[in-house]
Amino acid sequence: MANSSPTYDLVCVGFGPAQIATAIANREARKSCNVLFLERKPSFSWHAGHLARTRMGASFVYDLATIRNPRSAFTYVNYLLARDRLVEFANSDRLNPLRLEFEDYLRWCAEQFKDQVRYGNEVVGVAPGGGEGAVGWWNVAVKDANGKTSVIQARSIAAPSPSDKRDQTPQVLTNVDFLAGQRIVSVDDYLSRRSEIWERRETPLNVSVVGSGQKAVEILDDLLACPRLGNITMVTENQALAPLRILGDSAEPPSPQLCSIWASPASTQKSTVTDSPALIQSIYGRGYEKQVASKGAFTLRVVIGSDATEACSKADIIVSEHVANKLSSSGLFHGLDALVLGCRQKGESLEEVQFKRGAVSANCRMWLLSAHSEGGRSLAKDIAQRTGEIVRALTLAVDDEGRERNGTVIAARI
Ligand SMILES: Cc1cc2nc3c(=O)[nH]c(=O)nc-3n(C[C@H](O)[C@H](O)[C@H](O)COP(=O)(O)OP(=O)(O)OC[C@H]3O[C@@H](n4cnc5c(N)ncnc54)[C@H](O)[C@@H]3O)c2cc1C
């Protein structure tokens, strides 16, 4: 199997509004891909039983196609035309469709993709495929309505984002610019990567440490002992590390407001080093020695409660307490934790999963997709556009069949 192509370019988990938008974008692509939709429900439905005589939160323009392609055959306007209600809709003087009618619009769209959807099929797991080297495809385990399980191979996967935000580990590193060539090392992997970080280089590496726990602080202390490193930045919410203020400076230190992607879960937010003055002393002592030895070229910077993304923007390597990934919160992807770095948010409705360098072939992608907007009760306005991006990415990959794209994104990561 190692040399053969996976059966599908893309397997989509579910056939809700977001995936219907994907199906539409694919059909309208210059070169459409081989896509399969696996939906656990026996037939299409959209919140059946919850459709009161209320209206959608947004205008009909934010349907599954218009924003990406106003000339699409799947626009709400075209649906109204097909139902012979276009003029009446216009005369009703309301831009927001009735929810009941929107459900019919979604069903009308869904019916046009019958041949690509397997209803009554639940995806129960996703595992890497492709033998010893980089993952070359995904093995998607599917349980049909009779309880029989089979495996489908897909080059890429789009799955619904986990819906209950409360169950998620905090989003981490999503704002770090993966394209900028930053490499991210988990605090748990620091020891095994230490010699690589410490090694002599022509241009000294700038390193950022992100975290508030004991481990992160100890790593900071250790990094400061390395004379070959450049600037070292600590981004933390640990007030025990707050830099000393100039005497007489009346300004209050900024209250810790780490943006949510860096924030620790509430249970681990407490400082764990407040009672280790020797460690703090060592850190500031070593930081000062560094400044003196490098004649001011390199410094230690401690950033409390400011935008961590900016603070880390010049780092060549980021050692982070949380290299968490959203996939962990979805049972389907438990087996992939070791491959995943994090998720990169694109607009309101799309996240692209970022994999460790060399772990996954550049043609093998994964997206989390949701038509939910922030509040969870209305469709995301950019869904048509974002699903178009998925299809575009697939088309690029398919065009380069057998050859890796020049994936700078992938190459930049550890
Ligand atoms: C009761 C209720 C009312 C709502 N009313 C509105 C409204 O009036 N207007 C509005 O704009 N939004 C409303 N929403 C928000 C709604 O969630 C979104 O509009 C939209 O349905 C989200 O689309 P989606 O494709 O991201 O997810 P979903 O609609 O949840 O679609 C995901 C699909 O994937 C399938 N699936 C999931 N896991 C698997 C698996 N492992 N294997 C196979 N299939 C799987 C699910 O069965 C589902 O069909 C409402 C939500 C709820 C809960």
The ligand as an SDF file (V2000), in Angstrom:
LIG
                    3D

 53 58  0  0  0  0  0  0  0  0999 V2000
  -30.7280   23.8190   18.3790 C   0  0  0  0  0  0  0  0  0  0  0  0
  -29.8730   24.6550   17.5040 C   0  0  0  0  0  0  0  0  0  0  0  0
  -30.4430   25.6690   16.7060 C   0  0  0  0  0  0  0  0  0  0  0  0
  -29.6390   26.4440   15.8660 C   0  0  0  0  0  0  0  0  0  0  0  0
  -30.2340   27.4150   15.1210 N   0  0  0  0  0  0  0  0  0  0  0  0
  -29.4960   28.1700   14.2870 C   0  0  0  0  0  0  0  0  0  0  0  0
  -30.0860   29.1830   13.4750 C   0  0  0  0  0  0  0  0  0  0  0  0
  -31.2700   29.4120   13.5180 O   0  0  0  0  0  0  0  0  0  0  0  0
  -29.3170   29.9170   12.6670 N   0  0  0  0  0  0  0  0  0  0  0  0
  -28.0150   29.6840   12.5740 C   0  0  0  0  0  0  0  0  0  0  0  0
  -27.3490   30.3510   11.7960 O   0  0  0  0  0  0  0  0  0  0  0  0
  -27.4070   28.7330   13.3380 N   0  0  0  0  0  0  0  0  0  0  0  0
  -28.1050   27.9770   14.1990 C   0  0  0  0  0  0  0  0  0  0  0  0
  -27.5000   27.0450   14.9760 N   0  0  0  0  0  0  0  0  0  0  0  0
  -26.0550   26.8920   14.9140 C   0  0  0  0  0  0  0  0  0  0  0  0
  -25.6960   25.7170   14.0540 C   0  0  0  0  0  0  0  0  0  0  0  0
  -24.9430   24.8650   14.8390 O   0  0  0  0  0  0  0  0  0  0  0  0
  -24.9840   26.1090   12.8160 C   0  0  0  0  0  0  0  0  0  0  0  0
  -25.8410   26.9030   12.0670 O   0  0  0  0  0  0  0  0  0  0  0  0
  -24.5600   24.9360   11.9170 C   0  0  0  0  0  0  0  0  0  0  0  0
  -25.3960   23.8310   12.0110 O   0  0  0  0  0  0  0  0  0  0  0  0
  -23.1600   24.4870   12.1880 C   0  0  0  0  0  0  0  0  0  0  0  0
  -22.7800   23.7360   11.0650 O   0  0  0  0  0  0  0  0  0  0  0  0
  -21.5790   22.7340   11.0980 P   0  0  0  0  0  0  0  0  0  0  0  0
  -21.5260   22.1020    9.7560 O   0  0  0  0  0  0  0  0  0  0  0  0
  -20.3690   23.4180   11.5700 O   0  0  0  0  0  0  0  0  0  0  0  0
  -21.9330   21.6980   12.2500 O   0  0  0  0  0  0  0  0  0  0  0  0
  -23.2180   20.6980   12.3910 P   0  0  0  0  0  0  0  0  0  0  0  0
  -24.4070   21.3500   11.8600 O   0  0  0  0  0  0  0  0  0  0  0  0
  -23.1370   20.2780   13.7780 O   0  0  0  0  0  0  0  0  0  0  0  0
  -22.7540   19.5460   11.4010 O   0  0  0  0  0  0  0  0  0  0  0  0
  -21.8020   18.5640   11.7160 C   0  0  0  0  0  0  0  0  0  0  0  0
  -22.3050   17.2670   11.1390 C   0  0  0  0  0  0  0  0  0  0  0  0
  -21.3050   16.2850   11.3360 O   0  0  0  0  0  0  0  0  0  0  0  0
  -21.9040   15.1040   11.7670 C   0  0  0  0  0  0  0  0  0  0  0  0
  -20.8890   14.3870   12.5340 N   0  0  0  0  0  0  0  0  0  0  0  0
  -20.2470   14.8150   13.6520 C   0  0  0  0  0  0  0  0  0  0  0  0
  -19.3720   13.8830   14.0700 N   0  0  0  0  0  0  0  0  0  0  0  0
  -19.4510   12.8560   13.1990 C   0  0  0  0  0  0  0  0  0  0  0  0
  -18.7920   11.6070   13.0890 C   0  0  0  0  0  0  0  0  0  0  0  0
  -17.8670   11.2280   13.9770 N   0  0  0  0  0  0  0  0  0  0  0  0
  -19.0980   10.7930   12.0590 N   0  0  0  0  0  0  0  0  0  0  0  0
  -20.0290   11.1620   11.1500 C   0  0  0  0  0  0  0  0  0  0  0  0
  -20.7050   12.3250   11.2110 N   0  0  0  0  0  0  0  0  0  0  0  0
  -20.4100   13.1670   12.2200 C   0  0  0  0  0  0  0  0  0  0  0  0
  -23.0990   15.5290   12.5940 C   0  0  0  0  0  0  0  0  0  0  0  0
  -24.0950   14.5250   12.6220 O   0  0  0  0  0  0  0  0  0  0  0  0
  -23.5590   16.7640   11.8280 C   0  0  0  0  0  0  0  0  0  0  0  0
  -24.5150   16.4460   10.8350 O   0  0  0  0  0  0  0  0  0  0  0  0
  -28.2710   26.2430   15.8290 C   0  0  0  0  0  0  0  0  0  0  0  0
  -27.7020   25.2460   16.6420 C   0  0  0  0  0  0  0  0  0  0  0  0
  -28.5030   24.4670   17.4700 C   0  0  0  0  0  0  0  0  0  0  0  0
  -27.8620   23.3990   18.3180 C   0  0  0  0  0  0  0  0  0  0  0  0
  1  2  1  0
  2  3  1  0
  2 52  2  0
  3  4  2  0
  4  5  1  0
  4 50  1  0
  5  6  2  0
  6  7  1  0
  6 13  1  0
  7  8  2  0
  7  9  1  0
  9 10  1  0
 10 11  2  0
 10 12  1  0
 12 13  2  0
 13 14  1  0
 14 15  1  0
 14 50  1  0
 15 16  1  0
 16 17  1  0
 16 18  1  0
 18 19  1  0
 18 20  1  0
 20 21  1  0
 20 22  1  0
 22 23  1  0
 23 24  1  0
 24 25  2  0
 24 26  1  0
 24 27  1  0
 27 28  1  0
 28 29  2  0
 28 30  1  0
 28 31  1  0
 31 32  1  0
 32 33  1  0
 33 34  1  0
 33 48  1  0
 34 35  1  0
 35 36  1  0
 35 46  1  0
 36 37  1  0
 36 45  1  0
 37 38  2  0
 38 39  1  0
 39 40  1  0
 39 45  2  0
 40 41  1  0
 40 42  2  0
 42 43  1  0
 43 44  2  0
 44 45  1  0
 46 47  1  0
 46 48  1  0
 48 49  1  0
 50 51  2  0
 51 52  1  0
 52 53  1  0
M  END
$$$$
